[in-house]
Amino acid sequence: MGTIHYEVVEHEDGWTYKVGDVFSERYASHDEARAAAERAAAEQMLPGATEDIEYQDEGGDWHEEISLGKDRPETDVMG
């Protein structure tokens, strides 16, 4: 599993963090956005319960898998 990058950036007259092209809510300061990104990144790495999951792929086919609760990505915070 790869690394998920949380990036702190200026956005809409404030600060936010983003993962890929998805932005979080806006924060008044860089420090607030950085702290929120660090919390989100830490939570992303917490183990969870093993779950059965179902998802539909781009071709419309459904798949079933077991997601192990210990299979968590690495994360980092930039900016």
C-alpha positions as semicolon CSV with decimal commas, in nm:
position;residue;x (nm);y (nm);z (nm)
1;M;0,000;0,000;0,000
2;G;0,136;0,344;-0,086
3;T;0,171;0,663;0,112
4;I;-0,116;0,909;0,146
5;H;0,009;1,267;0,133
6;Y;-0,174;1,543;0,321
7;E;-0,070;1,883;0,188
8;V;-0,137;2,214;0,369
9;V;-0,215;2,493;0,118
10;E;-0,367;2,839;0,099
11;H;-0,728;2,818;-0,022
12;E;-1,030;3,052;-0,033
13;D;-0,881;3,331;0,181
14;G;-0,754;3,086;0,442
15;W;-0,576;2,756;0,481
16;T;-0,676;2,398;0,416
17;Y;-0,523;2,060;0,369
18;K;-0,583;1,839;0,071
19;V;-0,536;1,480;-0,032
20;G;-0,504;1,459;-0,408
21;D;-0,762;1,702;-0,544
22;V;-0,992;1,688;-0,238
23;F;-0,983;1,981;0,006
24;S;-1,073;1,981;0,375
25;E;-1,271;2,261;0,535
26;R;-1,103;2,603;0,555
27;Y;-0,900;2,711;0,858
28;A;-0,806;3,064;0,962
29;S;-0,435;2,988;1,002
30;H;-0,166;2,764;0,864
31;D;-0,106;2,621;1,213
32;E;-0,474;2,520;1,249
33;A;-0,475;2,354;0,906
34;R;-0,147;2,175;0,979
35;A;-0,277;2,045;1,313
36;A;-0,597;1,919;1,145
37;A;-0,393;1,748;0,871
38;E;-0,172;1,581;1,131
39;R;-0,479;1,452;1,318
40;A;-0,636;1,320;0,997
41;A;-0,310;1,154;0,890
42;A;-0,272;0,986;1,230
43;E;-0,633;0,861;1,224
44;Q;-0,580;0,719;0,874
45;M;-0,313;0,485;1,013
46;L;-0,519;0,350;1,306
47;P;-0,607;-0,017;1,274
48;G;-0,972;-0,108;1,253
49;A;-1,189;-0,417;1,235
50;T;-1,177;-0,670;0,954
51;E;-1,474;-0,594;0,728
52;D;-1,641;-0,744;0,423
53;I;-1,661;-0,479;0,153
54;E;-1,844;-0,456;-0,178
55;Y;-1,765;-0,210;-0,454
56;Q;-1,855;-0,144;-0,815
57;D;-1,571;-0,095;-1,064
58;E;-1,564;0,145;-1,359
59;G;-1,709;-0,124;-1,586
60;G;-2,014;-0,169;-1,363
61;D;-1,907;-0,507;-1,220
62;W;-1,949;-0,569;-0,847
63;H;-1,671;-0,717;-0,634
64;E;-1,656;-0,854;-0,280
65;E;-1,340;-0,848;-0,070
66;I;-1,230;-0,876;0,288
67;S;-1,054;-0,566;0,416
68;L;-0,816;-0,645;0,701
69;G;-0,829;-0,387;0,976
70;K;-0,451;-0,389;1,007
71;D;-0,395;-0,307;0,637
72;R;-0,340;0,069;0,681
73;P;-0,148;0,309;0,458
74;E;0,151;0,518;0,552
75;T;0,077;0,892;0,572
76;D;0,271;1,216;0,578
77;V;0,194;1,588;0,605
78;M;0,362;1,845;0,381
79;G;0,350;2,222;0,390
